[in-house]
Amino acid sequence: MLTSNNLISISHKIELIPNNKAKTHFKKAFGCSRLAYNWGLAKWQEYYKQGIKKSHLELKKEFNAIKKEQFPFVYEVSKYATQQPFLNLNLAFNKFFKDLKQGKISYPKFKKKRESFGSYYIGGDQVIIKDNKYLKVPNLGNVKLREKLRFIGKINSVTISQKADKFYASFSMQISQDEYNKTHKITIKNNQSVGIDLGIKEFISLSNGLQIKAPKPLNKLNRLLVKRARQLSKKQHAKTKQEILQGIKKSNNYKKASIKLNKLHSKISNIRADFLHKLSSLIIRNFNYIGLEDLNIKGMLKNHHLAKAISDVSFYEFKRMLSYKSQYHKRKIIEAPRFYPSSKTCSSCKSIKEDLKLKDRIYHCKECGLSIDRDYNASLNLKYFAQEKIGLVQAEFTPEDLTALLKDLAINNLITSKVETGIQQKSYL
């Protein structure tokens, strides 16, 4: 996001190449971070029952007073591993009270120990990069980076995390606008707007007639996912509380199968994230004004027939990426109200078709006789909505612009199709 004095806050995530000693240290730090968070949450609940209000700073002070006697092992890792969780707990409660006013319940939960996942925070004053290829971790030493840090600027913090069998360092930095421009593609300067209709069959339909498909990695790898989950369940491990009390431990084969399953989950997540990053960056670079619909995604996920397909395309993450990237490039996103009838409104005469059903893929207008692809019609309405809100005359989308956009899509290996009136002609770039 943009900050004052022409500075930009940005994150850069780099894979680490740790040895066994470093892996053990990271897992110990994950455990200390989890301990501090759970201790703070338990204490907050205890004081709440007694009618006592304690701030996160008071809880942190209380933890620091007893950690030397009760938890001496926390001194083996960075001090931030047990300090930052209290700030995170404060943010969690702030979110809970904010959501409560809107009728939502998001009470903070205790963190569980997970074999292949975890994270902890290191403050910027303890972060040292050596020779552009090593990260000096407090209380550990140098850990090799998979690649060099791309940006020159101030490092505010680093978060060490694990996902499946890989470890990462996420650098939070402040850089100048010039430094940002060196490492990102130039934004196309125009005054064009676009309407975007989100869907499952075609991930997005643009008001210029293009539709873009999502890779849907969960759907493609679902059979392998089920197979590995079944294999994991058959390995020796405690399946009930009684077996846990009996001391049944996880076998080595269980741990190996667990890593294989986690790696597959990670692969699915990475494919989806790669697609969403490429697509959101492409749209932000090519359009000044973006019209979107405000979808009730949580409500949509309650439909058990569509929940899996909706999760596979990740509408929320796509909108989140568009939102923060628009700040970097000074673009504007105009979101239509949740009940705006973008699909039911005729993009030509503006009449509303109340009896439109989900299975009706072609929009037939009884008033003016227009016959048009349903999603394309919705994207046009979202574009017109954005234009009305802006109150400016938008530049025409020319064949040259379309050629440049198609070329950009082809470079990123994004599958597109061109929509005609009521007919879809497929072309794979």
Residue pairs with C-beta under 8 A, 6 or more apart in sequence:
1 8
1 9
1 324
1 327
1 328
2 8
2 9
2 327
2 328
3 9
3 174
6 176
6 177
7 174
7 175
7 176
7 177
8 174
8 175
8 176
8 177
8 180
8 328
9 156
9 172
9 173
9 174
10 151
10 172
10 173
10 174
10 175
10 180
11 170
11 171
11 172
11 173
12 149
12 150
12 151
12 170
12 171
12 173
13 168
13 169
13 170
13 171
14 145
14 146
14 147
14 149
14 168
14 169
14 170
14 171
15 145
15 146
15 147
15 166
15 167
15 168
16 22
16 135
16 143
16 144
16 145
16 146
16 160
16 167
16 168
16 169
17 143
17 144
17 145
17 146
18 26
18 143
18 144
18 167
21 140
22 137
22 140
22 141
22 143
22 167
23 167
25 76
25 77
25 137
25 139
25 140
26 118
26 120
26 160
26 162
26 167
27 118
27 162
28 73
28 76
28 77
29 77
29 78
29 81
29 120
29 160
30 118
30 119
30 120
30 162
31 113
31 118
32 71
32 73
32 74
32 77
32 81
32 82
32 120
33 81
33 82
33 84
33 85
33 118
33 119
33 120
33 121
34 85
34 111
34 113
34 118
35 71
35 74
35 82
36 63
36 74
36 81
36 82
36 83
36 85
36 86
37 85
37 86
37 88
37 89
37 110
37 111
38 110
38 111
39 63
40 56
40 59
40 60
40 63
40 85
40 86
40 89
41 89
41 108
41 110
42 110
43 54
43 59
43 62
44 54
44 59
44 89
44 93
47 53
47 54
54 62
55 90
56 86
56 87
56 89
56 90
56 93
57 86
59 86
59 89
60 83
60 86
63 82
63 86
67 74
67 75
67 82
68 75
74 81
74 82
76 139
77 120
77 138
77 139
78 120
78 122
78 123
78 126
78 137
78 138
78 139
79 138
80 120
80 121
80 122
80 123
80 126
81 120
81 121
81 122
84 120
84 121
89 108
92 108
93 108
95 106
96 105
96 106
96 107
96 108
99 105
99 106
115 255
115 258
115 262
116 162
116 163
116 164
116 165
116 258
116 259
116 262
117 161
117 162
117 163
117 262
118 161
118 162
119 159
119 160
119 161
119 162
120 159
120 160
121 157
121 158
121 159
122 137
122 138
122 157
122 158
122 159
122 160
123 157
124 154
124 155
124 156
124 157
124 158
124 172
126 138
127 135
127 136
127 155
127 157
127 158
127 171
128 135
128 136
129 135
129 136
129 149
129 155
130 136
130 142
132 148
132 149
133 144
133 145
133 148
134 142
134 143
134 144
134 145
135 142
135 143
135 145
135 158
135 169
136 142
136 143
137 143
137 160
143 169
145 169
149 171
150 183
151 173
151 175
151 179
151 180
151 183
152 175
152 179
153 173
153 174
153 175
153 176
153 179
154 173
154 174
154 175
155 171
155 172
155 173
156 172
156 173
156 174
157 171
157 172
158 169
158 170
158 171
158 172
159 169
159 170
159 172
160 167
160 168
160 169
161 167
161 168
161 170
162 168
163 262
163 266
164 259
164 262
164 263
164 265
164 266
165 259
165 262
165 263
166 266
180 328
184 328
185 281
185 285
186 285
187 284
187 285
187 329
187 331
188 285
188 286
188 404
190 286
190 287
190 288
190 395
190 401
191 288
191 392
191 394
191 395
192 286
192 287
192 288
192 289
192 394
192 395
192 397
192 401
193 287
193 288
193 289
193 290
193 291
193 383
193 386
193 387
193 390
193 394
194 206
194 207
194 208
194 283
194 286
194 287
194 289
194 290
194 291
194 379
194 383
195 206
195 207
195 291
195 378
195 379
195 380
195 381
195 382
195 383
195 384
195 385
195 386
196 204
196 205
196 206
196 207
196 283
196 290
196 291
196 292
196 379
196 382
197 204
197 205
197 293
197 342
197 343
197 375
197 376
197 378
197 379
197 382
198 204
198 292
198 293
198 295
198 313
198 315
198 318
199 205
199 375
200 306
200 309
200 310
200 313
202 211
202 212
202 213
202 375
202 417
203 212
203 213
203 214
203 279
203 313
204 211
204 212
204 279
204 318
205 211
205 373
205 375
205 376
205 378
205 379
205 419
206 212
206 379
207 291
207 376
207 379
207 380
207 382
207 383
208 397
208 401
208 402
208 405
209 376
209 418
209 419
209 420
210 402
210 405
210 406
210 409
210 416
210 417
210 418
210 419
211 375
211 376
211 416
211 417
211 418
211 419
211 424
212 279
212 409
212 414
212 415
212 416
213 414
213 415
213 416
213 417
214 272
214 275
214 312
214 313
215 271
215 272
215 275
216 309
216 312
216 313
217 267
217 268
217 271
217 272
217 312
218 225
218 268
218 272
218 308
218 311
218 312
219 308
219 309
219 312
221 264
221 267
221 268
224 264
225 261
225 264
225 265
225 268
228 257
228 260
228 261
228 264
229 261
231 257
231 260
232 254
232 257
232 258
232 260
232 261
235 250
235 251
235 253
235 254
235 257
236 248
236 249
236 250
236 251
236 253
236 254
237 248
237 249
237 250
237 251
237 254
238 244
238 246
238 248
238 249
238 250
250 258
272 312
272 313
272 314
272 317
273 317
275 414
276 314
276 317
276 318
276 321
277 321
278 412
278 414
279 318
279 412
279 414
280 318
280 321
280 322
280 325
281 325
282 405
282 408
282 409
282 412
282 414
283 290
283 322
284 290
284 322
284 325
284 326
284 328
284 329
284 331
285 329
285 408
286 401
286 404
286 405
286 408
287 331
288 331
288 332
289 331
289 332
289 334
289 386
289 387
289 390
289 394
290 322
290 326
290 331
290 332
290 333
290 334
290 386
291 334
291 335
291 336
291 382
291 383
291 384
291 385
291 386
291 387
292 319
292 322
292 333
292 334
292 335
292 336
292 382
293 335
293 336
293 338
293 340
293 342
293 378
293 382
294 335
294 336
294 337
294 338
294 340
295 315
295 338
296 338
297 310
297 315
297 316
300 306
300 307
300 310
301 307
301 310
301 311
322 333
323 333
325 331
326 332
326 333
332 390
334 385
334 386
334 389
334 390
336 342
336 382
336 385
340 385
341 352
342 378
342 379
342 381
342 382
342 385
343 356
343 363
343 374
343 375
343 377
343 378
344 352
344 353
344 354
344 356
345 351
345 352
345 353
345 377
345 381
346 352
346 353
346 363
346 365
346 367
346 368
346 370
346 377
347 370
347 372
347 377
347 380
347 381
347 384
348 365
348 368
348 370
349 365
349 367
349 368
349 370
351 365
351 366
351 367
351 368
353 363
353 365
353 366
356 363
356 374
360 374
361 373
361 374
362 371
362 372
362 373
362 374
362 422
363 370
363 371
363 372
363 373
363 374
363 377
364 370
364 371
365 371
371 421
371 422
372 421
372 422
373 419
373 420
373 421
373 422
373 423
373 424
375 419
376 419
387 394
406 416
406 429
409 416
409 429
410 429
413 429
414 429
415 428
415 429
416 427
416 428
416 429
417 424
417 425
417 426
417 427
418 424
418 425
418 427
